[in-house]
Amino acid sequence: MQNYKSFKVDYYYQKLGSNSRTRTQLTGSVSQHLRGATTENAVVSYLRGKHSGCEILLMRLEWI
């Protein structure tokens, strides 16, 4: 099992009911942002909290 310290994610977020979406990238800390979890679900959960009321579509996820 790897001990990753960071993650880099490329994703879209779209407000529910809207036709436009925004693509962005984010680099975060596994210990701070994901509370030590290293799963795709943990990243999506974090992004849902960051973009409340938005649909999240991951394009790329990299563990560093």
GUTORGU-984069 format. One record per atom (N, C-alpha, C): x, y, z; residue in three letters. Coordinates in steps of 0.2 Angstrom, whole numbers, plus 2048, in hexadecimal, padded with zeros to 3 digits. Last residue first. Layout:
BEGIN
XYZAla...
***
This chain:
BEGIN
80083A7E4Ile80783C7E4Ile80A83A7EBIle7F48347D9Trp7F68347E0Trp7FE8357E0Trp7E883C7CFGlu7EF8397CFGlu7F183A7D7Glu7DB83B7C4Leu7DC83B7CBLeu7E38387CCLeu7D08437B8Arg7D68407BAArg7D88407C1Arg7C38467B8Met7C68457B2Met7CD8417B3Met7B48457C1Leu7BB8447C1Leu7BE8437BALeu7A784F7C3Leu7A984A7BFLeu7B184A7BELeu79A8547CEIle7A18537CDIle7A384E7C8Ile78D8607D0Glu78F8597CEGlu7968597CCGlu78A86A7DFCys78C8697D8Cys78E8627D6Cys78786D7ECGly78286E7E7Gly78486D7E0Gly7978737EFSer7918717F2Ser78B8727EDSer7A68707EDHis7A18737E8His79A8717EAHis7AB86B7F9Lys7AE8717F6Lys7A98747F1Lys7A485F7FAGly7A48647FFGly7A686B7FDGly7A88597EEArg7A185A7EFArg7A085F7F4Arg7B58577F1Leu7B385C7EBLeu7AC85E7ECLeu7B484D7FATyr7B88537FCTyr7B58597F7Tyr7AE8437F3Ser7AB8457F8Ser7AE84C7FASer7B98407E9Val7B28437E7Val7AE8467EDVal7C383B7F2Val7C48417EEVal7BD8447ECVal7BC8307F7Ala7BE8357FCAla7C083C7F8Ala7BB8287EBAsn7B582B7EEAsn7B78307F3Asn7C88257E8Glu7C582A7E4Glu7BF82D7E7Glu7D38257F7Thr7CE8227F2Thr7CB8277EEThr7DA826803Thr7DD8267FCThr7D98237F8Thr7D9830812Ala7D682B80EAla7DA82C807Ala7DE83A81BGly7E283481AGly7DF82F815Gly7D4844819Arg7D584181FArg7D983A81FArg7D584C80ELeu7D284580DLeu7D2841814Leu7DC858811His7D585880DHis7D185180DHis7E7853819Gln7E385981BGln7DC859818Gln7ED848813Ser7EB84881BSer7E684E81CSer7EE84B806Val7EA845808Val7E884680FVal7EC85B7FFSer7F0856804Ser7EB851806Ser7EA85F7EDGly7E985F7F5Gly7ED85A7F9Gly7E78687DFThr7EC8647E3Thr7EB8647EAThr7DC8697D2Leu7DD86A7D9Leu7E38667DBLeu7D48707C3Gln7D986C7C6Gln7DA86E7CDGln7C58717BAThr7CA8747BEThr7CF86E7C1Thr7B78767B0Arg7BD8727B1Arg7C28757B5Arg7A68797B2Thr7AD87C7B3Thr7B28767B4Thr7978797A8Arg79B8767ADArg7A28797ADArg78687D7A4Ser78D87F7A4Ser79187B7AASer77987B7A7Asn77C8777A1Asn7838797A1Asn7728777B7Ser77587B7B3Ser7788777ADSer76D86D7C0Gly7688717BDGly76B8767B8Gly77B86F7CBLeu77586B7C9Leu7708707C6Leu78A8757C5Lys7848767C9Lys77E8727C7Lys79886B7C3Gln79286E7BFGln78C86F7C4Gln7A98697C1Tyr7A48697C5Tyr79E86D7C2Tyr7B685D7BBTyr7B18627B9Tyr7AC8637BFTyr7C885B7BFTyr7C085A7BFTyr7BC85F7BCTyr7D68547C4Asp7D38587BFAsp7CC8567BEAsp7E08537D3Val7DA8517CFVal7D88577CAVal7ED84C7DCLys7EB8517D7Lys7E584F7D3Lys7F284A7EDPhe7EE8487E7Phe7ED84E7E3Phe7FE8457F9Ser7FA84A7F5Ser7F68467F0Ser80483A7FFLys804840803Lys7FF845800Lys802828800Tyr80282E7FCTyr801834801Tyr80981A802Asn807820807Asn808826803Asn80380B7FCGln8078117FBGln804816800Gln8047FA800Met800800800Met804806800Met
***
